[in-house]
Amino acid sequence: MVPDAAGIPVLTFTDDTVPIEHAFDLFRDTTAPLFDTGLLEVSGEFRSTATDYLVDDVLVSRIDTSPHMLRRTSEHLRDGTTDWITVQLYERGGLLGEAGRDVSLGFDPGRIGIVDLAAPFTAWNRGGVAIWIALPRSRVVRADRLAPAQTLDRRSVRGRVLSAAVAGLWRRLADARAGDAPVLASEIAETVNTVLDPADFTPTDRDLAVAMVDHVKTNLDDLALGVDQLGRTFHCSRSSVYRAFEAHGGVAAYIREQRLLRCFEQLTRPTTRPRRVSDVATRWGFENPSHFNRLFKAKFGLPPSALSTHVDDQPEPRSLPREVAELVLDFHAWAVSS
């Protein structure tokens, strides 16, 4: 594990340089301190990659693996690796199994999981991509009263808040500096503690802001999106919604800006089919063409019609003169060898 350019310790694991017939052996040996792993059948297709950040004393990982069995045994519990509470957010794939006695594991893109590594479990990892956050027990207020595992529906308020916090933390790490680590670790621990107390669940303004912004970005095509809908979704007052978007210039302004960005992305996306500006604008909730044109030009400095092109409008590429083509090839060779 070494510091990245910003000083945050980061470790990248990949088996790309390992012959594929040995890829699972490398994965099994690497994860052995925490789990026993296995394959249901011999397969030459197993691959795995992981990127781990040590954020103060919180470990944040993004893992991409092929399907495999995963088992945490009593032997692991005796080896001093029980001091972690993990939060698992799946972007793709999932985990199925059993923890302790009669406690089911069932995590997938619709369900976020919390697992106490002080309990044994057996699971089938269906493969895919997941963000794991491992918090020391000392940071989790209810650690000693937790069930071996619990699942939150990502559509519930608690699920939305925790999912957005986990995904948001991962996105922030790419630009975070070493001095940011204590604050980032404290924020995610605070959110986990808030979510783990369902009887007294009161998300902070920061939690609500992160979750609401995430909700807006994933529901921009919902024309009912606004203060009232956000209030109903997150079970909070209008004033709470307004506070969550103060830093973004207000609820309506943020939604409008995100929809303009979607229009820009769609208008600049290469396609072989003609694209009408009015169709794109309507798709993202702009019914008035002249109003949309004014907003778009104010945001990007040019009218949307300037971007509404498609592949057939582009000129055919010209063949380069032989001497120019040779210079290009020489440059490519130099760039690769440098």
C-alpha positions as CSV (number, residue, x, y, z in Angstrom):
1,M,0.0,0.0,0.0
2,V,1.5,3.4,-1.0
3,P,0.3,7.0,-0.9
4,D,-1.2,8.3,-4.1
5,A,-0.4,11.8,-5.5
6,A,-2.5,13.4,-2.8
7,G,-1.0,11.3,0.0
8,I,-3.9,9.0,0.7
9,P,-2.7,5.4,1.0
10,V,-4.1,3.4,-1.9
11,L,-3.6,-0.2,-3.0
12,T,-4.5,-1.6,-6.4
13,F,-4.9,-5.4,-6.9
14,T,-5.2,-6.9,-10.3
15,D,-4.5,-10.3,-11.8
16,D,-4.0,-9.1,-15.3
17,T,-0.4,-10.2,-15.4
18,V,-1.2,-13.6,-14.1
19,P,-2.0,-16.5,-16.4
20,I,-5.7,-17.0,-16.2
21,E,-5.4,-20.6,-14.9
22,H,-3.7,-19.1,-11.8
23,A,-6.0,-16.1,-11.3
24,F,-8.2,-17.7,-8.8
25,D,-5.2,-19.1,-6.8
26,L,-3.9,-15.5,-6.5
27,F,-7.3,-14.3,-5.3
28,R,-7.7,-17.1,-2.8
29,D,-4.3,-16.6,-1.3
30,T,-4.7,-12.8,-1.1
31,T,-8.1,-13.0,0.7
32,A,-7.2,-15.9,3.0
33,P,-6.8,-13.9,6.2
34,L,-10.4,-12.9,6.0
35,F,-12.2,-15.6,4.0
36,D,-12.0,-19.1,2.6
37,T,-12.9,-18.9,-1.1
38,G,-13.7,-21.5,-3.7
39,L,-15.3,-22.2,-7.0
40,L,-18.3,-24.4,-7.6
41,E,-16.6,-25.8,-10.6
42,V,-13.2,-25.6,-12.3
43,S,-13.3,-22.5,-14.5
44,G,-10.5,-20.8,-16.5
45,E,-12.5,-17.5,-16.6
46,F,-12.0,-16.2,-13.1
47,R,-10.8,-12.6,-12.8
48,S,-10.6,-10.0,-10.0
49,T,-9.5,-6.5,-9.5
50,A,-9.7,-4.2,-6.4
51,T,-8.8,-0.7,-5.4
52,D,-8.5,0.0,-1.7
53,Y,-8.1,3.4,0.0
54,L,-7.2,3.7,3.7
55,V,-9.1,6.8,4.8
56,D,-7.8,7.5,8.2
57,D,-8.8,4.2,9.9
58,V,-11.6,3.3,7.5
59,L,-11.0,1.0,4.5
60,V,-12.8,1.8,1.3
61,S,-12.7,-0.8,-1.5
62,R,-14.1,-1.2,-5.0
63,I,-14.0,-4.8,-6.0
64,D,-14.8,-6.5,-9.3
65,T,-14.8,-10.3,-9.3
66,S,-16.1,-13.3,-11.1
67,P,-18.5,-15.6,-9.2
68,H,-17.1,-17.5,-6.3
69,M,-17.9,-19.0,-2.9
70,L,-17.0,-17.0,0.2
71,R,-16.9,-18.4,3.7
72,R,-15.9,-16.9,7.0
73,T,-15.2,-19.5,9.7
74,S,-14.6,-19.8,13.4
75,E,-10.9,-20.1,12.6
76,H,-11.0,-16.6,11.0
77,L,-12.7,-15.3,14.2
78,R,-9.8,-16.5,16.3
79,D,-7.3,-14.7,14.1
80,G,-8.1,-11.2,15.3
81,T,-9.9,-10.1,12.1
82,T,-13.3,-9.4,13.9
83,D,-12.8,-5.7,14.5
84,W,-14.7,-4.6,11.4
85,I,-18.3,-3.7,10.5
86,T,-18.7,-3.7,6.7
87,V,-21.1,-1.9,4.4
88,Q,-21.5,-3.5,1.0
89,L,-23.0,-1.6,-1.9
90,Y,-23.4,-3.6,-5.2
91,E,-23.3,-1.8,-8.5
92,R,-23.7,-5.1,-10.3
93,G,-24.1,-8.7,-9.2
94,G,-24.7,-9.6,-5.6
95,L,-24.1,-11.8,-2.5
96,L,-26.4,-14.6,-1.3
97,G,-26.0,-16.7,1.8
98,E,-26.4,-17.1,5.5
99,A,-24.7,-15.4,8.5
100,G,-24.8,-16.8,12.0
101,R,-28.0,-18.8,12.6
102,D,-31.0,-18.1,10.4
103,V,-29.7,-14.7,9.2
104,S,-29.9,-14.3,5.5
105,L,-27.5,-12.4,3.3
106,G,-29.2,-11.0,0.2
107,F,-27.3,-8.0,-1.3
108,D,-27.7,-6.7,-4.9
109,P,-28.1,-3.4,-6.7
110,G,-31.5,-2.9,-5.0
111,R,-30.3,-3.9,-1.5
112,I,-27.4,-2.6,0.6
113,G,-25.9,-4.8,3.2
114,I,-24.2,-4.4,6.6
115,V,-22.2,-7.3,7.9
116,D,-20.4,-7.8,11.2
117,L,-17.2,-9.7,10.6
118,A,-17.4,-11.0,14.2
119,A,-19.9,-13.5,12.9
120,P,-19.2,-16.5,10.6
121,F,-21.0,-16.7,7.3
122,T,-21.2,-18.6,4.1
123,A,-22.2,-16.9,0.8
124,W,-22.2,-17.2,-2.9
125,N,-20.8,-14.1,-4.6
126,R,-22.6,-13.9,-7.9
127,G,-19.8,-11.8,-9.3
128,G,-20.0,-8.1,-10.3
129,V,-18.9,-4.8,-8.8
130,A,-19.3,-3.7,-5.2
131,I,-18.0,-0.9,-3.0
132,W,-17.1,-2.2,0.5
133,I,-16.5,0.1,3.4
134,A,-14.9,-1.5,6.6
135,L,-15.3,0.6,9.7
136,P,-13.5,-0.2,13.0
137,R,-15.9,-1.4,15.7
138,S,-14.8,1.6,17.8
139,R,-16.5,3.9,15.3
140,V,-19.8,2.1,15.3
141,V,-21.9,3.0,18.3
142,R,-24.2,0.0,18.1
143,A,-21.5,-2.5,17.1
144,D,-22.1,-4.9,20.0
145,R,-25.8,-5.0,19.5
146,L,-25.8,-5.6,15.7
147,A,-27.3,-8.6,14.1
148,P,-24.6,-10.6,12.1
149,A,-26.1,-9.1,9.0
150,Q,-28.9,-6.8,7.9
151,T,-30.2,-5.6,4.6
152,L,-31.7,-2.2,3.7
153,D,-33.9,-1.6,0.7
154,R,-32.2,1.1,-1.4
155,R,-35.6,2.7,-2.1
156,S,-36.2,3.2,1.7
157,V,-35.1,6.5,3.2
158,R,-32.4,4.8,5.3
159,G,-31.3,2.9,2.2
160,R,-31.1,6.0,0.1
161,V,-29.2,7.9,2.7
162,L,-26.6,5.1,3.2
163,S,-26.2,4.2,-0.5
164,A,-25.7,7.9,-1.5
165,A,-23.1,8.3,1.3
166,V,-21.1,5.3,0.3
167,A,-21.2,6.1,-3.5
168,G,-20.4,9.7,-2.8
169,L,-17.4,8.9,-0.6
170,W,-16.0,6.7,-3.3
171,R,-16.4,9.4,-5.9
172,R,-14.7,12.0,-3.6
173,L,-11.6,9.8,-3.0
174,A,-10.2,10.4,-6.5
175,D,-9.6,14.1,-5.7
176,A,-9.2,13.9,-1.9
177,R,-6.1,14.9,-0.1
178,A,-4.4,13.4,2.9
179,G,-5.8,16.2,5.1
180,D,-9.3,15.3,4.1
181,A,-9.2,11.7,5.4
182,P,-10.2,12.3,9.0
183,V,-13.3,14.3,8.0
184,L,-14.3,11.8,5.3
185,A,-13.9,8.9,7.8
186,S,-15.9,10.7,10.4
187,E,-18.7,11.6,8.0
188,I,-19.2,8.1,6.7
189,A,-19.1,6.7,10.3
190,E,-21.7,9.3,11.4
191,T,-24.0,8.3,8.6
192,V,-23.7,4.6,9.3
193,N,-24.5,5.2,13.0
194,T,-27.5,7.3,12.0
195,V,-28.8,4.6,9.7
196,L,-28.2,1.8,12.2
197,D,-30.6,3.3,14.7
198,P,-34.0,2.9,13.0
199,A,-35.9,3.9,16.1
200,D,-34.2,7.3,16.2
201,F,-33.3,7.7,12.6
202,T,-32.8,11.4,12.0
203,P,-30.5,12.1,9.0
204,T,-28.4,15.2,9.3
205,D,-28.7,18.0,6.7
206,R,-25.5,16.7,5.2
207,D,-26.9,13.2,4.9
208,L,-30.1,14.5,3.3
209,A,-28.2,16.8,0.9
210,V,-26.0,13.9,-0.4
211,A,-29.0,11.5,-0.7
212,M,-31.2,14.1,-2.4
213,V,-28.6,15.1,-4.9
214,D,-28.0,11.5,-5.8
215,H,-31.8,11.0,-6.1
216,V,-32.1,14.0,-8.5
217,K,-29.3,12.8,-10.7
218,T,-30.9,9.3,-11.1
219,N,-34.5,10.6,-11.6
220,L,-34.1,13.5,-13.9
221,D,-36.6,12.0,-16.4
222,D,-39.3,12.3,-13.7
223,L,-41.2,15.5,-14.6
224,A,-42.7,15.5,-11.1
225,L,-39.2,15.9,-9.6
226,G,-39.2,18.9,-7.2
227,V,-39.5,20.1,-3.6
228,D,-42.8,18.3,-2.9
229,Q,-41.6,15.0,-4.4
230,L,-38.3,15.1,-2.6
231,G,-40.1,15.8,0.7
232,R,-42.4,12.8,0.3
233,T,-39.5,10.5,-0.8
234,F,-37.3,11.5,2.2
235,H,-40.1,12.0,4.7
236,C,-38.9,15.6,5.5
237,S,-40.2,19.1,5.5
238,R,-40.0,21.6,2.6
239,S,-37.5,23.6,4.6
240,S,-35.3,20.6,4.9
241,V,-35.3,20.2,1.2
242,Y,-34.5,23.8,0.6
243,R,-31.6,23.6,3.1
244,A,-30.2,20.6,1.3
245,F,-29.9,22.5,-2.0
246,E,-28.7,25.9,-0.7
247,A,-25.2,25.2,-1.8
248,H,-26.5,24.4,-5.3
249,G,-28.5,27.6,-5.8
250,G,-31.8,26.1,-4.9
251,V,-33.8,23.0,-5.8
252,A,-35.2,24.2,-9.2
253,A,-31.9,25.6,-10.3
254,Y,-30.0,22.4,-9.5
255,I,-32.6,20.2,-11.3
256,R,-32.6,22.6,-14.3
257,E,-28.8,22.6,-14.5
258,Q,-28.6,18.8,-14.4
259,R,-31.2,18.5,-17.1
260,L,-29.3,20.9,-19.3
261,L,-26.2,18.8,-18.8
262,R,-28.1,15.7,-19.9
263,C,-29.3,17.6,-23.0
264,F,-25.7,18.7,-23.8
265,E,-24.5,15.1,-23.4
266,Q,-27.2,13.7,-25.7
267,L,-26.8,16.4,-28.3
268,T,-23.0,15.7,-28.5
269,R,-23.3,11.9,-28.5
270,P,-22.3,10.5,-31.9
271,T,-25.2,8.9,-33.8
272,T,-26.1,7.9,-37.3
273,R,-29.7,9.0,-36.9
274,P,-30.8,12.6,-37.3
275,R,-31.5,14.2,-33.9
276,R,-34.0,17.1,-33.3
277,V,-33.3,19.6,-30.6
278,S,-36.9,19.7,-29.7
279,D,-37.0,16.0,-29.1
280,V,-34.0,16.1,-26.7
281,A,-35.4,19.2,-24.9
282,T,-38.8,17.6,-24.4
283,R,-37.2,14.3,-23.3
284,W,-35.6,16.2,-20.3
285,G,-38.6,18.4,-19.4
286,F,-38.1,21.6,-21.5
287,E,-41.4,22.1,-23.3
288,N,-40.9,25.7,-24.4
289,P,-38.3,25.8,-27.3
290,S,-37.4,29.5,-27.0
291,H,-37.0,29.2,-23.2
292,F,-34.8,26.1,-23.7
293,N,-32.6,27.8,-26.3
294,R,-32.0,30.8,-23.9
295,L,-31.2,28.6,-21.0
296,F,-28.9,26.4,-23.1
297,K,-27.0,29.3,-24.6
298,A,-26.6,31.0,-21.2
299,K,-25.2,27.8,-19.8
300,F,-22.9,26.6,-22.6
301,G,-22.3,29.8,-24.7
302,L,-23.8,28.5,-27.9
303,P,-27.3,27.5,-29.1
304,P,-28.3,23.8,-29.0
305,S,-28.7,23.7,-32.7
306,A,-24.9,24.0,-33.0
307,L,-24.5,20.7,-31.4
308,S,-27.3,18.8,-33.1
309,T,-25.2,16.9,-35.6
310,H,-24.8,13.3,-36.4
311,V,-22.2,11.1,-38.0
312,D,-23.6,11.5,-41.5
313,D,-23.1,15.3,-41.3
314,Q,-19.3,14.9,-40.8
315,P,-17.0,15.1,-43.7
316,E,-15.3,11.9,-44.9
317,P,-11.8,11.6,-43.5
318,R,-9.1,12.4,-46.0
319,S,-6.1,10.2,-46.6
320,L,-2.9,11.8,-45.4
321,P,0.0,12.3,-47.8
322,R,2.6,9.5,-47.4
323,E,5.3,11.7,-45.8
324,V,2.8,13.0,-43.2
325,A,1.5,9.5,-42.4
326,E,5.1,8.4,-41.8
327,L,5.6,11.3,-39.4
328,V,2.5,10.3,-37.5
329,L,3.7,6.7,-37.3
330,D,7.1,7.9,-36.1
331,F,5.4,10.0,-33.4
332,H,3.3,7.0,-32.3
333,A,6.4,4.9,-32.0
334,W,8.2,7.6,-29.9
335,A,5.1,8.0,-27.6
336,V,4.9,4.3,-26.9
337,S,8.6,3.9,-26.2
338,S,8.8,7.1,-23.9
